[in-house]
């Protein structure tokens, strides 16, 4: 059983498909390459920004602590001159609190840790903590001690700076102490613009506890036990390490150490920052590439049509190469590349040879002058086309019944007229593609290409009836007998088919004439129709 092809693609579609597929593969490869390059570039730039921010913030924290220590040292010298003048001491305490902007509370205690002055007056809990903090009080002049970060009543982390008050004679008079809240440092406000680009800043102490967090709603004091952070900070003061962002995606974070305290400042940006910037770049790439891609597709379409058009026109011309004007149509086909030119020349040569052969057949293959049908010579020329037929070909042999009596009774002129009119009747019952031949005397032959034996028998019976109804001059009515068979040219020679049809005709003559007998090549006949 033959399987029909459900889908067939033409050359134009094939060229376009291959071209578009190649273009898509190239564009996709280029797009992915650009994507990966820019992704790595943005990641590297973001790491540098993170390290830079961390370094700047660490330096700023160190600077604030250094300035605060100098302020305390100066105030300690100043207060030592007026000690124990509480009015002067309170005045200096207020001054240092208002001037510094970093201290949340400032107190003065004597050598017995008794409170002498404090500022501001509203921050009593902080004052009490500073009074209770006696473990970080240095006794050496011009020295300032810093406590470890501790949690305040405001869920904040702070450090306490302490400087001794020593007289000119070197007598220890007391301490000046100040509390600095890390989340309220002025330098932190300077870095708040980072939050606009979704940056995240952490500060952890030397124990790994979070003492500053960019999100005020997140409780402090959480312990960060990150192996990569420990490895990175153990060997360098600044650098980067992998750390999860808000979405849990691993990103490269930058860090820098605060040398005076041992703290670590960590800065990272959410992966959404990189994704957004990358998406904007890739959108711009697509926006810039789209016109070029569309133009390329248009050019490819034009080329595909230009390549396929000559071949399609040549194929259509080749299917009609036997028609009049086929040669001029083939010559008019535009062929601008070598293969199309070669194919055009080959088809043109074949068409010219076919027309030459057809012309020679028309001029040399004589027709029967009486009937206008082919004679035996013309039949031989026509057989070349019939034998190329792939389908079955039917053979019909026709003979006039009792024709000798017509000649003997009415003369040869009447007999010739009967033959002439019978030839016309045979032609009227045949197709243009059928071959009709007068093989001699009162005998005729019909070759019906592409017709099976059943259809041929119907055609033969129709011819028999039409002849039976005809009125001929003088003799009035005549009848014919017909033998029918069918064969496939590539499987059976024509001679055998004609011989089989003759046998069928012989049976029609012997069984009463005026009938059609069908016989198969393999033997066995069908009852007369």
N, C-alpha and C positions, 0 to 999 in steps of 0.2 A: 504493500500500500504506500502510495506516495504521500509524504508529509508536506503540506503547503507551508510556505514561508510566511509567517505572521507579520514580520517586520522586515522591511528592506530599506536601507539607507542609500541615498544617492550620493554621487561624488561631492557635490557641493556641501551637503550635510556632513559627510565624512571629513572633508578638509576643515570645515568650521569646527566640528567636534574636537578634532585633534589639536587645532590651533588654540581653541578656547581652553581645552584641558592643559595644554602646555603653558599658556599664559597664566592660568589660575595657579598652576604648580609654582611657576616662577614668582608670581606676585605673593603667594602664600609664604614661600620660602624667604623672600625678601622682607615681608612683613614680620615674620617670626624672628628673623635675624636682627632687624631694627629694634623689635620689641625687647629681645634679650640684651642687646647692647645698651639700650637706654635704661633698662631695668637695673643692670649692673652699675651703670654710670650714676643713676639717681641714688642707688644704695650707697655707693662710695661717697658721693657728695653729702648725703645725709649723715653718714658716719662722721665725716670731717666737721660738719656743722654741730653734731652732738658733742664731739670732743672739744670743739672750740667753745661752745656754750658752757660746758662743764668746767673748762679751764678758766674762763672769764669769771664764772660764778665763784669758783674756789679761790681765785685771786682776790675777788671782791670781799669774800668772807674773811680771808686773812688780813686784808687791809682794814676792814671794820674792827676786827679784834685788836690789831696793832694800834689803831687810832684810839680805841676805847681804853687800852692799857696806858697809853701816853696821857690821856686825859685824867685817868685815875692817879697816875704818878704825880702829875702836876698839882692836882687837887690835894693829894696827900701832903706835898710840900707846903702848899698854901695854908692848909688847915693846921699843920704842926706849929705855925707861928702864932696862932690865936687860941690854941688849945689851953684850957677848956671853955673858951668863950662860946657858949651855945648859940648866941645870936649870929655871930660871924660864921660859925660852923653850919648853921641851918641855911644861911644865905648862900654859902658855897655849895651846899648840897642841892639846893633848888637850882642854882646856876648850872651845875654839871648835868642835872637831869634834863633841864630845858635845852641846853646847848647840844647835848649828844644826839638826841633823837633815836638812839639805839637802846638806851637803858630804859627798862620798864619800871625799875625801882632802884633807888640809891639810898644807902644808910651809912651812918657813922656810929661806930661802937668804941668804947674805951678799952683799956687793957684788961678789964674784967668782963668784957663782952656785954657791957651794959649799953643800951641804946641811948645815943646822944642826939642824933638828928636823923630824919628820913624824908624822902620825897618820892612820890606825891603822898599827900596825907590820906588819899582815898584807898590806897593799895595796902591795907593793913595785913592781909594774909601773906602777901609776898614779903613784906617787911619781917614778919615773924619767921619765915623760912630763912631769910638772909641772916637774922640774928642767931638762928639755931645752927647755921652752917659755920662751924668753927674748925673744920678739918682742912680747910684750904687757905689758911692765913699765914703768909710768909712773914718772917721777922726781919729779913734783910731789906735795907733801904733800896728804893727804885726797883724792887722786884714785884711782879704781879703774877698771881696764881689764878688758874682757871679750873673750875670744878668739872666733873663729868656731867653730861646732859642729864637732867632730871625732869620728871613730869610735874607740871603745875596743876593748880586747881581748875584751870581753863582748858584742860585736855591738850595742853601745849607742851613743848619741850623747851627748856631754857638752860643757860649756863650762868654760873656766878663767877664774876671777876673780883678778886680781893687784893688790895694793896696796903702795906703797913704804913701807919703814920708814926714817923720817928722824928724826935726833936733834933735840933742842931748838935746837941751833946750826945746823940745816939741812943736816947732813951725811947723805948717802945711805948707809945701813947695809946694806940688802938688801931682800928682798921677802917678803911673805906671800902664798901662792898656795893656791887651793882649787878642786877639781874638783866640778862638779855634774852628775850623771847625770840626763838629762831623764825617763827612764822610771821613775826611783826618787824623783822629787819627791813629797813628801807631799801636795801639792795635787792631784796626779793621782789619789791614792787617794780624795780627796773627791768626785771626779767619776765614780768607778767605778759608782755606781748607775745612771748613764746606760746602761751596758751591759745592764741588765735590761730596758730598753725598746728594745733593739736600736739604740742610737745608735752612731755612728761618729765618732771624734775623730782629727783629723790636726793635726800642727804641721809647717809647712814653713819653712825659713829663707829669707833674702832672695834666695837663688839658685834657689829652687824645689825643694830637696831635702827629702825627708821625714826629719825628725829625731825625730818621735814618731808612733807608730801605735797605735790602740786595740787591735789584735790583736798580741799579743807574738810570735806565730809568723811574722808578716810581716817580712821583712828591711827594715831602714831604709836610707836613702840613695837611694831611688827618686826619680827626677826627675819632677815633675808639671808638664807643659807644657800647661796648659789655657788656651786663648785667652780664654774667658769670665772665668776667675779673674783673669787679668792685667788685663783691661779693668776688672773690678769693683774690684780692689785699687788700681789706679792712681789712681782718683778719689775713693775714700772709705775710711774706716777700718773701717766695719762695713757689712754688706750681705748679698746673696744672689746665687747663680748656679746654673746647672744643672750637675749632676755625676752620673755613674752610681753606683748603689748596688751592693751585693754581687751582685744578680741581673742587673746590667747595665741596669736601668731608670733613666731620667733622673729625678732628684728635685731639689728646691730645697735647696741647702745654705746654711748661714749661716756667715759668717766675721767675724773681728775681728783687728786688728793689735796686736802687742806693740810699742809705740813705742820702747822702749829698745833693742830688739834688731833690729827690722825683721822679726820673724817674723810668720807668719799662722796663726791657729788656725781650723780648719775643723770644723764639726759638721754631720752630716746623719743622718737616720733612714732606715732601709730602707722601701721602698714597702710592705712587708708590714705595717708599723705602721699606716699610713693605711688599707690595705685591711682589716685586722682591725677597727679602730675603725669604719670605714664599714660593714662587714658587720654588726657588732653593732647599729649604729643602724638599718640597714635591716631587720634581723631584728625589732627592736623595733617599727618602723613596721608591718611586715606583721602582727606579733602583735596590735598594737592595731587595725589596720584589718580583720583577718579577721572578727571578730564583726559589725562594721557591714556588711561586704560580704555575709556570709551572710544577715544580716537583710534587706538590700536585695534579695538574690536571692529570699528567701522572699516578700517583699512583691510583687515583680515576678511571681512565679509565681501568687500569689493573684489579682493584678489580671488577668493573662493568662487564667486560668481563668474569672474573673468576666466578662471581655469576650467570650470565645469561647463560653461556655456558652449564652447566649440565642440566638446565631446558629446554633449546632449544633442546639439543640432546635427552632428555627424551621425549619431545613433538613429535619430528620427529619419534622416535622409536615407540611411542604409536600409531601414525598414520599408522604404518606398522606392528602392533603387530601380525597380522595373517600370515605374511610372514615367510618363512623359514629363520632361522638365527636371528630372532628378539630377542630371549632370550640372545644370545651371545652379540648382539649389546647393549642391555640394561645393561648387566653386565659390559661391557667395558666403560660405561659412568663414568667419574671421578666425585665423589660427596664428597666434603670436608667439608660440613656443614650439620647440623642436618636436616633441612627441605629437602634438596636435597636427603639425605640418606633415609628419610622416604618416599618421593615421589618415589624414585627409587625402594624401596622395594615393595611399593603398585603396581606400574606398572608391576614390575617383577612377582609378585604373580598373577595379573590378566592375564598377557600374558601366564604364565605357565598353568593356569586353562583353558584359551581359547585353547591352543594347546592340552591340555589333552582331552578337549571335542571334538575337531576336530579329534584327533586320535581315540577316542572312536567311533565317528560317522563313521569314515572310516572302523573301524574293526567290529563294531556291526551292523551298518545299512547295511544290505545286498542289493546287487543290483540284478536286475532280470537276471538270468543266460542266458536267451535267447537273450535279447537285450542289456544288459549292462547298462540299465537305472535303476533308483531307483525303488524299489518295494514300497509297501505301508508302510512298516516299515521304510525304508529309507526316505520316504516322510515325515513321522512324525518328524524325527530328523531335516530334513532340514527346516521344517516349523518354527522352533524356530527362525532362523535367518531372515526368511521372515517376520514374525510378528513384528520384531523390525523396519522394514522399515517405514520411515516417509512419503515417497511418495507413489503414487498409485502402485498397483501390478495388473497385468493382468493375467487372467486365460484362458487357451485354452484347451478345451476337444476335443479329437480326437477319431474317431471310423471308422474302415474299413467297407466300404459298401459291403454288401452281402458276408461277410466272411464265413458264414456257407456253402454257395454253394461251396466256394474254398475248404473247408475241405471235403465236401461230394464228390466233383468231383475229386480232385487230391490227397486227403489223408492229414493226419495230418502233415506228414513230410514237404510237400510243404507249408502247412499253417504256420508251424513254421518258415520256411525260409522266407516267406512273412513278418511275424512279425519281424524277426531279421533285414531284410533289411529296413523295415519301421522305426525301432528304430534308425538305423544308419542315415537315412535321416532326422529324427527329430533332432538328435544330430547335424548334419551338418548345420541345419537352426537355431540353437540356440546359445546363448552366453555362456561363461564360468560361468557367474553368474546365469544363468537361471536354474531352477529345472525341470528335465524331469523324468517322472515316468510312468511305465506301471501299471495301476490300476487293470488290469485283462483282460484275454482273448485278444480281439482285441481292447481294449480301452486304451487310453493314456491321460496323463495330463501334461500340461506345465504351470509353474508359472514364470512370467516374471517381476522381481522386477524393480521398477523405470520406468515402461512402461505404457503409457496411453492406452486407449481403441482403439484409432485410429491407433497408431503404432502397437499394438497387432493384429489388423485386417489385417494390411499389411503383417505382419510376417506370419499369418495364411494362407492368400491367396497365399503367395509365397510357403509355404509348400505344399498346396493343388496342385498347378500347378506342382511342382517338382515331387510329387508322381504320378500324372497323366501321366507324361512323362516317368517314370521309366518302365523298362522291367523286370518283375519278371519271375522266372523259371516256365515253364509249363503254368501257367495261363496268362502269358504275361503282362497284364495291370490290375491294380486295381485302385479304387478311395477311397477317404476318405471324411468324413463330419466333420465339425469343428464348435464348439460353443465358442464364445468369450465374455468375460465380464471383468470388471475392478473394483477394490475396494481399499479402504484405510484401512489398518489393524486396525488402532486405532478407526475407525468409523463403521466398518462392520466386522462380523465374517467370517472366511474362509468358513464355511459350507454353508452360504447363497450365497457366491460368486460361489462356486462349483455347488450349486443347480441351480443358474441362468445360468451358463454356460451349464449345462446339459439340461436345458429347451431350450436354443438356439440350442444345438445339435439335440434335438428332433425335433425342427422346421425344421432344415436342412434336417433331414431324411424324414420328411413328405412332404417336398416341392421338392423332386426330387433327393436328395443325391448329392454328389460331389460338395459341396458348403460350404461357410462360412456364418454363421449367428451371428450377434452381438446383444447382449441384455444387457441393463443397469440394475443395481441392482434395481432401483426404478420401473422397468417395462417398457414395450415398447421396441420393437425390431427395428433393422435397417434392411432394405431390404437385402436379400442375395447378397453376392458379386459374 
